[in-house]
Amino acid sequence: MLDAPVAVLGAGVSGRSAAALIEKLGGRVVTYDQAGGPGARTEFAPGEHKLVLLSPGFSPSHDWVVAARSTGLVCLAELDFAALLWRGEIVAVTGTNGKTTLVEFLTHALKQAGKDAFAVGNIGCAFSAVVLAREGGAPDSVAVCEVSSFQAESLHHFRADAALWTNFAEDHLERHGSMPAYFAAKWRLFERAIGGHVLAGSSVARAAELYGQSLPEGAVIETEDPAGDVLLRGTVFDAQPHRENFLLAAAWWRLAGLREPVLYAAAQDFTLGPHRMGQVGRIAGVTWWDDSKATNFHATEAALGRFAQPVILIAGGKSKGGDLAGFVHRIRNRVKQVLLIGETRNILAALLGAAAVPHHVCADLAEAVTRAAVAAQPGDDVLLSPAFSSLDHYSGYAARGDEFVSLVQALAVADPASPA
């Protein structure tokens, strides 16, 4: 199919990596992106192609994808395409929350075990990029692949030697339309692990029963077990929500026949990536927390659950669908005040007002931080845990978190007596 130019839909990380891999194979590429970009066309011409590679942002119902399929073109997700050229093992990870941390930790642990391991997929490194850089990898190489529902729903050729599904909660309903459809999109990943190990957390097992799916014997890991593990004390896995990541990692580790002491040793020096429930500073007796990666209700509720007392919460952003009233109902006793930002600020304000929760609508994140600094008393916690996408005003959750950190650091400069 490389005798005709390959159409790559999307000029982002996945699209650019897929294009580079096609060119390495001797093919020609035409990139299409409605937002434009260097060398990208904004009008799709299906008649020029035989093969189309899809970035995750292109849903099966997108006009260009529908046009390509109706013309008889072969459409492959970027993950599908890369997996066809990968010679090593694939450990796939999905979940509403925690999948990035689980991918990072497994990759870290595998490297400590002497494995040639790579974190790929939705984590920000396209699978195609690693296939290209490693020339397909060696048979004993391991790609630990984060798979979002956007990626999973289009998989056909991808095969996982193991699939781990952390949890399932309300998210991405703006794309999938309903919880059953969202579950079905993720379930496709388990269908791609035929013959491999399949492991699922407690909430996934409940959803599978609700939606009429059967998990293999031994697949369910009790990830909500409150019992601690003395060997994890002082690590990021000592408590929820990250404890469920370790429990799933350990279950797969044992099935893979790897030495358990190596996994525990890896847990001791593993650190979370930025913008994942990290302390930014302590100013005038107030502790500031950055959890910008919390882009859904479940993540924000988990963050609030870590505090013994109600917090000053900064929340809001681009809606991903879901039951906003239910979210407000669940958090109302966990917040002292809510400072609202982004596209959802006004509807959240109405719901918080109806629930008698103190709140304020802010023009932007800078105003929210300023108001939080005025309202907070010594001993309070101020938490950025938005519960919504950042894409209304930012390029991603990292940009939102970076701005928050800068704003808090500016407060610390204004109050040099307080440790940052």
C-alpha positions in Angstrom: 0.0 0.0 0.0 3.0 2.2 0.0 2.8 2.6 -3.8 0.4 5.5 -3.2 1.0 8.4 -0.7 -0.1 7.5 2.8 -2.6 9.9 4.4 -1.9 10.7 8.0 -4.8 12.4 9.8 -3.4 14.7 12.5 -0.3 16.8 12.7 0.4 16.2 16.4 2.8 13.9 18.2 1.2 10.7 16.9 0.8 11.9 13.3 4.3 13.2 13.0 5.8 10.0 14.4 3.7 7.8 12.1 4.7 10.0 9.1 8.4 9.6 10.0 8.0 5.8 10.2 6.3 5.7 6.8 9.1 7.7 5.3 11.7 5.4 6.9 10.0 2.5 5.2 10.3 4.3 1.8 6.7 5.6 1.6 5.4 9.1 0.8 3.2 10.9 3.3 0.4 13.6 3.0 -0.6 15.0 6.4 -4.0 16.4 7.0 -5.1 18.6 9.9 -8.0 20.9 10.1 -6.0 23.2 12.3 -3.3 23.4 9.6 0.4 23.4 10.6 3.7 23.1 8.7 3.0 21.1 5.5 -0.5 19.9 6.5 -3.4 20.1 4.2 -6.8 21.2 5.6 -9.0 19.5 3.0 -9.0 15.7 2.8 -8.6 14.1 -0.6 -9.3 10.4 -0.1 -8.9 9.6 -3.8 -5.1 10.1 -3.6 -4.6 7.3 -1.1 -4.9 3.6 -0.3 -3.8 3.7 3.4 -4.9 6.2 6.1 -3.2 6.4 9.5 -5.4 7.9 12.3 -4.2 10.0 15.2 -6.3 9.5 18.4 -8.1 12.8 18.0 -10.0 11.4 15.0 -13.0 9.5 16.1 -14.6 6.8 13.9 -17.4 9.2 13.2 -15.2 12.1 11.9 -16.1 13.2 8.4 -12.7 12.4 7.1 -12.6 8.9 8.6 -16.1 8.2 7.2 -15.1 9.4 3.8 -11.9 7.3 3.8 -13.8 4.1 4.8 -16.6 4.7 2.3 -14.0 5.0 -0.4 -12.6 1.6 0.5 -9.3 2.9 2.1 -7.6 0.9 4.8 -7.7 2.9 8.0 -5.3 2.1 10.8 -4.9 3.7 14.2 -1.3 4.8 14.8 -1.0 2.2 17.6 -2.2 -0.5 15.2 0.4 0.5 12.6 3.3 0.7 15.0 2.3 -2.6 16.7 2.5 -4.4 13.3 6.2 -3.5 13.1 7.2 -4.1 16.7 9.1 -7.4 17.4 9.0 -7.2 21.2 6.5 -7.7 23.9 3.6 -5.3 24.5 2.2 -4.6 28.0 -0.9 -2.4 27.5 -2.4 -0.2 30.3 -5.7 1.6 30.3 -8.0 3.1 32.9 -9.9 6.3 33.7 -7.2 7.3 36.1 -3.7 6.1 37.1 -2.7 4.7 33.7 0.2 7.1 33.2 1.6 6.4 36.6 1.3 2.7 36.1 3.0 2.9 32.7 5.8 5.0 34.2 6.3 2.7 37.2 6.3 -0.5 35.2 8.8 0.9 32.7 11.0 2.1 35.6 10.8 -1.3 37.3 11.5 -3.3 34.1 14.6 -1.2 33.5 15.8 -2.0 37.0 15.2 -5.6 36.2 17.5 -5.3 33.3 14.9 -5.2 30.6 14.9 -3.1 27.4 11.7 -1.3 28.3 10.0 1.8 26.8 6.9 3.9 27.9 4.8 4.6 24.8 1.4 5.5 23.6 -0.9 8.1 25.3 1.9 8.9 27.7 3.3 11.4 25.2 5.7 9.2 23.3 4.1 7.7 20.2 4.6 4.0 19.7 5.7 4.8 16.1 8.6 6.9 17.4 10.0 4.0 19.5 9.5 1.5 16.6 11.5 3.9 14.4 14.2 4.7 16.9 14.7 1.0 17.9 14.2 -0.3 14.3 11.3 -2.5 15.5 12.9 -3.5 18.8 14.4 -6.8 19.8 12.3 -9.9 20.7 13.0 -9.3 24.4 12.2 -5.6 24.3 9.1 -4.5 26.2 6.8 -1.6 25.1 4.7 -0.5 28.1 1.8 1.1 26.2 -0.7 3.6 27.7 -3.9 3.2 25.7 -6.7 5.8 26.0 -10.3 5.0 25.1 -9.7 7.3 22.0 -7.0 4.8 20.9 -8.6 1.6 22.0 -11.9 2.1 20.1 -10.1 1.9 16.7 -7.8 -1.1 17.4 -7.9 -4.0 15.0 -4.4 -5.4 14.6 -2.8 -4.4 17.9 -2.0 -7.4 20.1 -1.1 -7.1 23.8 0.9 -9.8 25.6 -0.8 -8.4 28.7 -3.5 -5.8 29.3 -4.0 -4.0 32.7 -7.1 -1.9 33.3 -6.8 0.2 36.5 -10.3 1.6 37.1 -13.4 2.8 35.4 -15.3 6.0 36.2 -17.2 8.7 34.3 -15.1 10.4 31.7 -14.9 11.4 28.0 -18.6 11.3 27.5 -18.3 14.2 25.1 -16.6 11.7 22.7 -18.3 8.4 23.5 -21.8 9.7 24.4 -22.6 7.3 27.2 -20.9 5.2 29.9 -21.7 1.9 28.1 -20.0 3.2 24.9 -17.0 4.5 26.9 -16.7 1.0 28.6 -17.0 -0.7 25.2 -14.2 1.5 23.8 -11.8 0.4 26.5 -13.0 -3.2 26.4 -11.6 -3.4 22.9 -8.1 -3.4 24.5 -9.0 -6.6 26.4 -10.2 -8.1 23.1 -6.7 -7.4 21.7 -5.1 -9.4 24.5 -6.3 -12.9 23.5 -3.9 -15.5 24.8 -2.2 -12.9 27.1 -2.7 -11.9 30.7 -5.7 -9.7 31.5 -5.9 -7.9 34.8 -8.6 -5.5 36.0 -9.2 -3.4 39.1 -12.3 -3.7 41.3 -14.3 -0.9 39.6 -13.6 -2.4 36.2 -15.0 -5.8 37.4 -18.2 -4.1 38.6 -18.6 -2.3 35.3 -18.0 -5.5 33.4 -20.8 -7.2 35.3 -23.1 -4.2 34.7 -22.5 -4.1 31.0 -22.7 -7.9 30.4 -19.0 -8.7 29.9 -17.1 -11.6 31.5 -13.6 -11.4 32.8 -11.4 -14.5 32.8 -10.8 -16.4 36.0 -8.1 -14.7 38.1 -8.3 -11.4 36.2 -9.8 -9.3 38.9 -7.4 -7.7 41.4 -8.9 -6.3 44.6 -7.5 -2.8 44.2 -9.7 -1.2 46.8 -8.3 -3.3 49.6 -7.6 -0.8 52.4 -4.9 -3.0 54.0 -1.4 -1.4 53.8 1.9 -3.0 52.9 4.8 -2.3 55.3 7.2 -2.6 52.3 5.6 0.3 50.6 5.8 2.8 53.5 7.3 6.1 52.5 6.6 5.4 48.8 4.0 7.0 46.5 2.2 3.6 46.7 1.6 3.7 50.4 -2.0 4.8 50.1 -4.7 5.2 47.5 -5.2 6.2 44.8 -1.7 5.0 43.7 -1.8 1.8 45.8 -4.1 0.3 43.1 -1.4 0.9 40.6 1.1 -1.1 42.6 -1.3 -3.9 43.2 -1.9 -4.3 39.4 1.8 -4.0 38.7 2.6 -6.7 41.3 0.0 -9.0 39.9 1.4 -8.8 36.4 5.0 -8.9 37.7 4.3 -12.3 39.4 2.6 -13.7 36.2 5.6 -12.6 34.2 7.9 -14.6 36.5 9.9 -11.6 37.5 11.6 -11.2 40.9 9.4 -9.5 43.4 12.2 -7.8 45.4 13.1 -5.9 42.3 9.6 -4.5 42.1 9.6 -3.3 45.7 13.1 -1.8 45.3 11.8 0.1 42.2 8.8 1.4 44.3 11.2 2.9 46.8 12.9 5.3 44.4 9.9 5.9 42.0 8.7 9.5 41.9 5.5 10.8 40.4 5.6 13.0 37.3 4.7 16.7 37.5 1.2 18.0 38.2 0.1 14.8 40.0 -0.9 15.8 43.5 2.4 17.4 44.3 3.0 20.0 47.0 4.0 23.3 45.5 4.8 25.3 48.6 3.9 26.4 52.1 3.2 30.1 52.4 2.1 31.9 55.6 1.0 28.5 57.0 -1.1 27.6 53.9 -0.1 24.5 51.8 -0.5 24.7 48.1 -1.1 21.5 46.0 -0.8 21.0 42.2 -3.0 18.3 40.8 -3.6 19.7 37.3 -3.6 16.2 35.8 -6.9 15.6 37.4 -9.1 16.1 34.4 -12.2 14.1 35.5 -14.5 13.9 38.5 -13.0 10.6 39.8 -9.5 12.0 39.9 -10.6 15.2 41.8 -12.6 13.2 44.2 -9.7 10.9 44.9 -7.5 14.0 45.5 -10.0 15.5 47.9 -10.2 12.2 49.8 -6.5 12.6 50.8 -7.3 15.6 53.1 -8.6 15.3 56.6 -10.3 18.7 56.5 -12.2 20.6 53.7 -9.9 22.4 51.3 -10.0 25.5 49.1 -10.4 24.0 45.7 -9.6 25.5 42.3 -11.7 23.7 39.7 -13.2 24.1 36.2 -12.2 23.9 32.6 -13.5 22.4 29.4 -16.4 20.0 29.8 -16.0 16.3 29.0 -19.6 15.5 29.7 -21.0 13.7 32.7 -23.2 14.4 35.7 -22.0 17.8 37.0 -24.8 17.9 39.6 -23.7 14.5 41.0 -20.1 15.7 41.1 -21.0 18.8 43.1 -23.1 16.7 45.4 -20.2 14.3 46.2 -17.6 17.0 46.9 -19.8 19.6 48.7 -18.6 18.4 52.2 -15.0 18.2 51.2 -14.5 21.8 50.2 -14.3 25.0 52.2 -14.6 27.2 49.1 -14.4 26.6 45.4 -12.8 29.0 43.0 -14.0 28.4 39.5 -12.1 28.8 36.2 -12.6 27.9 32.6 -15.7 27.2 30.4 -17.6 25.3 33.0 -17.3 28.0 35.7 -20.8 29.4 35.4 -22.7 26.2 35.3 -20.6 25.0 38.3 -21.4 28.2 40.1 -25.1 27.6 39.7 -24.8 24.1 41.0 -22.6 25.0 43.9 -25.0 27.8 44.8 -27.9 25.4 44.9 -25.9 23.2 47.2 -25.0 26.2 49.4 -21.2 25.7 48.8 -19.2 28.9 49.0 -17.7 29.7 45.6 -16.5 32.5 43.3 -16.3 32.7 39.6 -12.9 33.8 38.5 -11.7 35.4 35.2 -8.7 33.1 35.0 -6.3 31.0 37.1 -4.4 34.1 38.3 -7.5 35.5 39.9 -8.3 32.2 41.4 -4.8 32.0 43.0 -5.1 35.6 44.3 -8.5 35.0 45.8 -7.3 31.7 47.4 -4.3 33.5 49.0 -6.7 36.1 50.5 -9.2 33.5 51.8 -6.8 30.9 53.1 -6.0 30.8 56.8 -2.9 29.1 58.4 -3.5 25.4 58.3 -5.6 25.5 55.2 -4.8 23.6 52.0 -5.3 25.1 48.5 -5.7 22.5 45.8 -5.7 22.9 42.1 -7.6 19.7 41.0 -9.7 21.0 38.1 -11.9 17.9 37.3 -12.0 19.1 33.7 -9.9 19.3 30.6 -7.5 22.2 30.2 -8.0 22.5 26.5 -10.4 25.5 26.8 -7.4 27.8 27.6 -4.2 25.7 27.6 -2.3 23.4 25.3 -2.7 20.7 28.0 -2.8 19.9 31.7 1.0 20.5 32.0 0.7 24.1 30.8 -2.1 24.7 33.3 -0.1 23.2 36.1 3.0 25.2 35.1 1.1 28.4 35.3 -0.3 27.5 38.7 3.2 26.7 40.0 4.5 30.0 38.7 1.7 31.9 40.4 2.3 30.2 43.7 6.0 30.8 43.5 5.3 34.5 42.9 3.3 34.5 46.2 6.3 32.9 47.9 8.6 35.7 46.6 6.2 38.2 48.0 6.4 36.5 51.3 10.0 35.5 51.6 9.6 34.4 55.3 7.6 31.4 54.2 9.4 28.2 52.9 8.6 27.3 49.3 
